[in-house]
């Protein structure tokens, strides 16, 4: 139950951070996720998929969604470099934490399944 709540929370926070300022493009002008382009929509879909899969405890799909989200947010961070805003840093932290939580839950479930069989 604890992993489910943490997973859903991380997914919701990822969706919220997608709307926050991600990249600075001018003097006090910031761009959010929906203004960046098509690939940024994958980030919000991955966060939604992560939250749903966390609720239904589908750990393999959680790992895939978190991996895609981490890769895309790291790509954005590498392209933005010094123009990255706090929303992009937060999105990277949340996506890495999501990946770690998904892998930890998956390993815990695999070990408990092995203990039942053995």
N, C-alpha and C positions, 0 to 999 in steps of 0.2 A: 504493500500500500504506500509505503514511504517513497519508493522509486517511481511509482505511478504519479504521485503528487509533484515530485520534483521534475519529472519529465514533462508533465502538462504545463507546469509553471515556466520551464525553460522554453517550451514551444510558444507560449503566449508572449513571453518577454521578447523572443526573437521576432514575432510578428509586430509588436509595438515598436521595437527599435528600427524596423524597416521604414517606418514613417518619419523617423527623426533625421536630423541633418547628417548626411553621410560624407559629403565632399564640399569644400569651400571653392566656389568658382569666381568670386569677386570680392570686393570690399563689403563685408558683412552680408554676402549673398551665399546661401547654402542650398544644396540640392538633396532632396530626399530620395527614397527608393523608387517611387513611381516616376520620377523625373529623369532617372538615369537611363533606363532603356529596358529592352526585353529581357535580358539575362537577369536583371534584378528581380523580376517577377518570380523567378525560380526560387529565390531566397525566401520570399513570403510563403510560397507553396510548400517548400521544404519545412519551414517552421510549423505550418499548419499540419502537414503530414506527420511531423515529429510529435506534436501534441496529441493527435488522434491515435497514433500508434503507441504512444505511452499509455494512453487510457486503456487500450485494448491489449496491452503488453505484447506487442509484436516487436520483439527486440531486434531481429535481423533487419527489418525495414527501418527501424529507428536508427540503426548504425548507418545504413545507406543514406537516409535523409540527412543525418548529421554530417556525414562525410562530404556530401555534395554541398551543403550549406557552408561548411568550413572551407572547402576548396574555392568556392565562388567569393566568399568574403575575404579570403586571403589574396585572391586575384585582384579584387577591388582595392585592397590595402596596398598591394605592391604597385598598382597603377597610380594611386593617388599620392603616395609617399607623404610629402609635407603638407598637402592640401586636405588630408583626411580630417574629418570632424569627429566629435566625440561619439556620435551614433555608430560610425563604422568601427571604432575601437570597441565599443560595447557589443556590437554584433559579432565581432571576432571572438571576444571573450565568451559570449553566450554560446556560440556555435562550438567552440572547443570544449566548453563545459558540457554541452549536450552530447558530444561525441564520447567524452569520458564517462558520463552517466550511462549512456546506452551500452557501451562496451562492458562496463562494470556489472550492469544488470544482466546482460547476456551471459557473462562468465559465471555469475552467481546461479543463474538458472541452469546452465549446463552442468555445473558441479553438483547441484541438488538433484538433477536427473540422474547423474552418474552414481550418486550415493544411494538412490532408490533402487537402481538396477543392480548394484554390487553388493 
